[in-house]
Amino acid sequence: MDGGDDEDETPIDDDEDEEEAEDGEEKEEEEDEPGEGFITYDRWQKATYVMKNGETREKYDFVTVTVPLEEFWRDVVAFWSLFLNHHDLSKWNDKAWQDLKECLQLGNVAMVMDASEAYKHELRREHQSAYFSQITSTLWVVVLRIRVEDLGNITEGERAKLLAHYNKLGKKPIIRETHFYATGDKDKDQAQVQYILTDIANYLRGRGRWAPAGECHICGRSCDSSDCLDCDAPLSYFDMSTIAQTEKDEKKYYEGQGAPQERGTDEEPEKCSFKWIHAFSDGCASQFKCAVFLLFLSLWYVLFAPLRITWNWFCSAHGKCDCDPEG
């Protein structure tokens, strides 16, 4: 029997090896942790990013750094007054938005708008070559709050029911409407922003594609002919040769469905039910905080009388609103 040989063999202790490996991992983790007198935190500073095309760009962002406590406290002291200003401004902005939603007056509209991330369309069973021609789209969301008394696209019976319901609840008769715009514009730039705002202004004035039959979609004048006698343009928006047939096919969804109870005309704009839009948005530079957009706002009354507009920007990192859950 070879019993002696069996006794000389040293068995492998798996538990021992696992413990040694765990000890080694713990040591490595300890080495990664900051030593005494140091702190790790996210610092707001300029960071360099590499784009898909290989270009590098710099922008301010939160960057994780490990620094001595003395340097950390210098950063805290330097940013403290800026933080307090940012905190107070964000609180005031949020309070102004909440008050506007709850205390909206007749003839006024509360509006907030934002764009969602780009969506990529994928076929369930796509050909391999389709990978190189994928389509993306962007969803824009505009949320309006309007007084029931100002609405013109509901019947008097519906208005009475709504007013009675709000009265029973003890709340002001303010309804919320959400307008969605799907677009293939991936850049989400000024052209799309101004197109959407123009359509919203037309909705609130009963112009453009929202104008009723028999009224000019530009000036609001009533005419019996196919062309407006004042504007020398097709009376109906859907008779214009510049729009696609697919849009003309949607005429029944928009014509005469504008919001105002009283629309007014270019000669008597003050008769329109709505006088003011109070808008909120984030501070995206390419969309809402650039010279082109401010020029557009400065021309607002010229373009969309009698509507006037105020524009408010949420503080940075505080721009979550009704658009986010709906879009």
C-alpha positions as CSV (number, residue, x, y, z in Angstrom):
1,M,0.0,0.0,0.0
2,D,1.2,3.5,-0.7
3,G,-0.2,5.1,2.4
4,G,3.1,7.0,3.1
5,D,2.9,8.8,-0.2
6,D,-0.7,9.9,0.5
7,E,0.4,11.4,3.9
8,D,3.2,13.5,2.2
9,E,0.8,15.2,-0.2
10,T,-0.2,18.7,0.9
11,P,-3.9,19.4,0.3
12,I,-4.8,22.8,-1.4
13,D,-6.8,25.0,1.1
14,D,-9.3,26.9,-1.1
15,D,-10.6,28.8,1.8
16,E,-7.1,30.1,2.7
17,D,-6.6,31.3,-0.9
18,E,-9.9,33.1,-1.0
19,E,-9.1,34.9,2.2
20,E,-5.7,36.0,0.9
21,A,-7.4,37.2,-2.3
22,E,-9.9,39.2,-0.3
23,D,-7.2,40.6,1.9
24,G,-5.4,41.7,-1.3
25,E,-8.5,43.4,-2.7
26,E,-9.1,45.2,0.6
27,K,-5.5,46.5,0.5
28,E,-6.0,47.8,-3.0
29,E,-9.3,49.5,-2.1
30,E,-7.6,51.1,0.9
31,E,-4.9,52.4,-1.4
32,D,-7.5,54.0,-3.6
33,E,-9.2,55.8,-0.7
34,P,-7.9,59.3,0.0
35,G,-5.4,59.5,2.9
36,E,-5.8,61.5,6.1
37,G,-6.2,65.2,5.4
38,F,-7.7,64.6,1.9
39,I,-11.2,64.6,0.6
40,T,-12.9,63.4,-2.6
41,Y,-15.8,65.4,-4.0
42,D,-17.3,66.7,-7.3
43,R,-15.8,70.0,-8.3
44,W,-17.4,72.4,-10.8
45,Q,-14.6,73.1,-13.3
46,K,-13.7,73.1,-16.9
47,A,-13.5,69.6,-18.4
48,T,-12.2,68.3,-21.8
49,Y,-14.4,66.0,-23.8
50,V,-13.6,64.0,-27.0
51,M,-16.3,64.1,-29.6
52,K,-17.3,61.2,-31.9
53,N,-15.5,62.9,-34.8
54,G,-12.3,63.1,-32.7
55,E,-12.5,66.8,-31.9
56,T,-12.0,68.0,-28.3
57,R,-14.2,70.5,-26.6
58,E,-14.1,72.1,-23.2
59,K,-17.1,72.8,-21.0
60,Y,-17.9,73.3,-17.4
61,D,-19.0,70.1,-15.6
62,F,-18.7,68.3,-12.3
63,V,-15.4,66.5,-12.1
64,T,-14.5,64.1,-9.2
65,V,-11.2,65.3,-7.6
66,T,-9.2,64.3,-4.5
67,V,-7.6,67.3,-2.8
68,P,-6.3,68.4,0.6
69,L,-8.9,69.7,3.0
70,E,-7.3,73.1,2.9
71,E,-7.9,73.4,-0.9
72,F,-11.5,72.0,-0.4
73,W,-12.3,74.8,2.1
74,R,-10.9,77.4,-0.2
75,D,-13.3,76.2,-2.9
76,V,-16.2,76.2,-0.4
77,V,-15.5,79.8,0.6
78,A,-15.1,81.0,-3.0
79,F,-18.4,79.5,-4.1
80,W,-20.4,80.1,-1.0
81,S,-21.9,83.5,-2.0
82,L,-22.6,82.2,-5.5
83,F,-24.3,79.2,-4.1
84,L,-26.5,81.3,-1.9
85,N,-27.5,83.5,-4.8
86,H,-28.3,80.5,-7.0
87,H,-30.3,78.9,-4.1
88,D,-32.4,82.0,-3.5
89,L,-33.0,82.6,-7.2
90,S,-34.1,79.0,-7.8
91,K,-36.5,79.2,-4.8
92,W,-38.0,82.5,-6.2
93,N,-38.3,81.0,-9.7
94,D,-40.1,77.9,-8.4
95,K,-42.4,80.0,-6.2
96,A,-43.3,82.3,-9.2
97,W,-44.1,79.3,-11.4
98,Q,-46.3,77.7,-8.7
99,D,-48.1,80.9,-8.0
100,L,-48.7,81.4,-11.8
101,K,-50.2,78.0,-12.1
102,E,-52.5,78.4,-9.2
103,C,-53.5,82.0,-9.5
104,L,-53.8,82.4,-13.3
105,Q,-56.0,85.4,-14.3
106,L,-58.5,85.8,-17.1
107,G,-56.9,86.6,-20.5
108,N,-53.6,85.1,-19.4
109,V,-51.9,81.8,-20.4
110,A,-49.2,80.0,-18.4
111,M,-46.8,78.1,-20.7
112,V,-43.8,75.8,-20.2
113,M,-41.9,74.0,-23.0
114,D,-39.0,71.7,-23.4
115,A,-37.6,69.1,-25.8
116,S,-37.0,65.4,-25.0
117,E,-34.0,63.4,-26.0
118,A,-33.8,62.2,-29.6
119,Y,-35.6,58.9,-30.3
120,K,-34.1,56.3,-32.7
121,H,-36.6,54.4,-34.8
122,E,-35.7,50.7,-35.2
123,L,-37.6,48.1,-37.3
124,R,-38.3,44.8,-35.5
125,R,-36.8,42.9,-38.4
126,E,-34.6,45.3,-40.3
127,H,-32.1,44.5,-43.1
128,Q,-28.5,44.9,-42.2
129,S,-28.1,47.9,-44.5
130,A,-30.8,49.7,-42.5
131,Y,-28.3,50.2,-39.7
132,F,-26.6,52.9,-41.8
133,S,-29.9,54.8,-42.5
134,Q,-31.5,55.0,-39.1
135,I,-34.1,57.7,-38.5
136,T,-34.2,59.7,-35.4
137,S,-36.9,62.1,-34.1
138,T,-37.3,64.6,-31.3
139,L,-40.5,65.2,-29.3
140,W,-41.2,68.7,-28.1
141,V,-43.7,69.2,-25.3
142,V,-45.6,72.5,-24.6
143,V,-47.9,72.6,-21.6
144,L,-50.5,75.4,-21.5
145,R,-52.7,76.4,-18.6
146,I,-55.8,78.3,-19.6
147,R,-58.9,79.7,-17.8
148,V,-62.1,77.8,-18.7
149,E,-63.9,81.1,-19.2
150,D,-61.5,82.1,-22.0
151,L,-61.9,78.8,-24.0
152,G,-63.7,78.9,-27.3
153,N,-63.2,75.3,-28.5
154,I,-65.8,73.9,-26.1
155,T,-69.6,74.1,-26.0
156,E,-71.4,76.3,-23.5
157,G,-72.7,73.1,-21.9
158,E,-69.2,71.8,-21.4
159,R,-68.1,75.1,-20.0
160,A,-71.0,75.1,-17.5
161,K,-70.1,71.6,-16.4
162,L,-66.4,72.4,-15.9
163,L,-67.1,75.6,-14.0
164,A,-69.6,73.8,-11.7
165,H,-66.9,71.0,-11.1
166,Y,-64.2,73.5,-10.2
167,N,-66.6,75.4,-8.0
168,K,-67.4,72.2,-6.2
169,L,-63.7,71.5,-5.6
170,G,-63.2,75.1,-4.4
171,K,-60.5,75.7,-7.0
172,K,-60.0,78.2,-9.8
173,P,-61.2,76.9,-13.2
174,I,-57.8,76.4,-14.8
175,I,-57.3,73.5,-17.3
176,R,-54.1,72.1,-18.6
177,E,-53.5,71.3,-22.3
178,T,-50.4,69.5,-23.6
179,H,-49.3,70.0,-27.2
180,F,-46.8,67.6,-28.7
181,Y,-44.6,68.3,-31.7
182,A,-42.7,65.4,-33.3
183,T,-39.9,66.5,-35.6
184,G,-37.0,65.0,-37.5
185,D,-34.8,68.0,-36.5
186,K,-32.1,66.5,-34.3
187,D,-30.4,69.8,-33.6
188,K,-33.4,71.2,-31.7
189,D,-32.4,74.7,-32.8
190,Q,-34.0,78.1,-33.2
191,A,-36.0,77.2,-36.3
192,Q,-37.9,74.6,-34.5
193,V,-38.4,76.7,-31.4
194,Q,-39.8,79.6,-33.4
195,Y,-42.0,77.3,-35.5
196,I,-43.6,75.8,-32.3
197,L,-44.1,79.2,-30.7
198,T,-45.7,80.6,-33.9
199,D,-48.2,77.7,-33.9
200,I,-49.0,78.2,-30.2
201,A,-49.6,82.0,-30.8
202,N,-51.9,81.1,-33.7
203,Y,-53.7,78.6,-31.5
204,L,-54.4,81.3,-28.9
205,R,-55.5,83.8,-31.5
206,G,-57.4,81.5,-33.8
207,R,-55.1,82.1,-36.8
208,G,-53.0,80.0,-39.1
209,R,-54.1,76.4,-39.3
210,W,-56.5,77.0,-36.4
211,A,-58.5,79.7,-38.1
212,P,-62.2,78.9,-38.7
213,A,-63.7,78.5,-42.2
214,G,-64.6,81.8,-43.8
215,E,-62.0,83.8,-41.9
216,C,-58.5,84.8,-43.2
217,H,-55.8,82.8,-41.5
218,I,-53.5,85.8,-41.5
219,C,-55.6,88.9,-40.5
220,G,-58.8,87.3,-39.3
221,R,-61.1,89.2,-41.7
222,S,-64.3,87.4,-42.8
223,C,-64.6,86.9,-46.5
224,D,-66.9,85.1,-49.0
225,S,-64.2,84.7,-51.6
226,S,-61.4,82.1,-51.7
227,D,-58.8,84.8,-51.2
228,C,-58.6,87.5,-48.5
229,L,-59.3,91.0,-49.9
230,D,-56.8,92.6,-47.5
231,C,-53.9,90.1,-47.5
232,D,-54.3,89.0,-51.2
233,A,-53.6,85.4,-49.9
234,P,-55.7,82.2,-49.8
235,L,-58.4,82.6,-47.1
236,S,-57.7,79.2,-45.7
237,Y,-54.3,78.1,-44.4
238,F,-55.0,74.7,-46.0
239,D,-55.4,76.2,-49.5
240,M,-51.8,77.4,-49.6
241,S,-49.6,75.8,-52.2
242,T,-46.6,75.7,-50.0
243,I,-47.8,73.1,-47.5
244,A,-47.7,69.3,-48.1
245,Q,-50.7,67.2,-49.0
246,T,-50.3,65.2,-45.8
247,E,-50.8,68.4,-43.8
248,K,-53.9,69.4,-45.9
249,D,-55.4,66.0,-45.1
250,E,-55.3,66.9,-41.4
251,K,-57.5,70.0,-42.0
252,K,-60.5,68.6,-40.0
253,Y,-58.3,68.3,-36.8
254,Y,-57.3,72.0,-36.8
255,E,-59.6,74.3,-38.7
256,G,-61.8,76.2,-36.3
257,Q,-60.3,74.5,-33.2
258,G,-58.4,77.5,-31.9
259,A,-58.5,78.3,-28.2
260,P,-60.0,81.8,-27.9
261,Q,-63.6,82.5,-27.2
262,E,-63.2,85.8,-29.0
263,R,-60.6,86.0,-31.8
264,G,-60.5,89.6,-32.8
265,T,-59.0,90.9,-36.0
266,D,-56.0,93.0,-37.1
267,E,-58.3,96.0,-37.0
268,E,-59.7,95.1,-33.6
269,P,-57.0,93.0,-31.9
270,E,-58.1,93.9,-28.4
271,K,-61.2,91.8,-28.8
272,C,-59.1,88.6,-28.6
273,S,-59.7,86.6,-25.4
274,F,-56.0,86.2,-24.6
275,K,-53.7,89.1,-23.9
276,W,-50.6,87.7,-22.2
277,I,-48.5,84.5,-22.3
278,H,-46.2,83.9,-19.3
279,A,-43.6,81.4,-20.4
280,F,-41.0,79.3,-18.5
281,S,-38.2,77.2,-19.9
282,D,-34.7,76.0,-19.1
283,G,-31.7,78.1,-20.1
284,C,-30.5,76.1,-23.1
285,A,-28.3,78.5,-25.0
286,S,-29.2,77.3,-28.5
287,Q,-32.9,77.3,-27.8
288,F,-33.9,79.9,-25.3
289,K,-30.9,82.0,-24.3
290,C,-29.3,83.4,-27.4
291,A,-29.4,86.7,-29.4
292,V,-31.6,85.2,-32.1
293,F,-34.3,84.1,-29.6
294,L,-34.3,87.4,-27.8
295,L,-34.7,89.2,-31.1
296,F,-37.7,86.9,-31.8
297,L,-39.2,87.8,-28.4
298,S,-38.7,91.6,-29.0
299,L,-40.7,91.3,-32.3
300,W,-43.4,89.2,-30.6
301,Y,-46.2,91.8,-30.4
302,V,-45.5,93.0,-33.9
303,L,-46.0,89.4,-35.2
304,F,-48.8,88.2,-32.9
305,A,-50.8,91.2,-31.6
306,P,-52.6,91.4,-29.3
307,L,-50.6,88.7,-27.5
308,R,-47.8,89.9,-25.3
309,I,-45.2,87.6,-23.7
310,T,-43.0,87.4,-20.7
311,W,-40.2,84.8,-20.7
312,N,-38.7,83.3,-17.5
313,W,-35.8,80.9,-17.2
314,F,-35.5,78.2,-14.5
315,C,-32.1,78.2,-12.7
316,S,-29.4,75.8,-13.9
317,A,-30.1,72.2,-12.8
318,H,-33.6,73.3,-11.6
319,G,-35.5,73.0,-15.0
320,K,-37.6,70.0,-14.3
321,C,-41.2,70.8,-15.2
322,D,-44.5,69.4,-16.5
323,C,-42.8,68.6,-19.8
324,D,-40.5,65.9,-18.3
325,P,-43.1,63.3,-17.2
326,E,-45.3,64.0,-20.2
327,G,-42.6,63.7,-22.8
